[in-house]
C-alpha cells in the first residue's frame, strides 16, 4: 500500500464517520440513529485496517475486531433500549425520551 492509497482510505474513513455522525444528529428515530452509529463506527475501523496495512502491522486488524465487538454490543444494548422505550412511550422518536425525564 502506497502513501496515496493510505490518504485515500483515510479520506474515505473520515467521510464514513462524518456521514454516520450526521445521521445520528439528523434522524429522530432511534433505529435509524443506531444504523447511522454503525456507519460512523465503520469509519475508524477502516482507518485502523488501512493504517495497519500501510505499516505492515497486524494490530490494525486486531483493532478492527475490537471495534466490531463493541459495535455488536452497542447494537444489542441499543435494540433492548429501543424495545423498552417503545413499550413505555409508544414511539421510537428520540424526542419522546427527553419528555420522559422525572
Secondary structure, DSSP 4 states (H G I P E B T S, - for coil): --HHHHHHHHHHHHHHHHHHHHHHHH--BHHHHHHHHHHHHHHHHHHHHHHHHHTT-THHHHHHHHHHHHHHHHHHHHHHHHHHHHHHHS--BHHHHHTT--
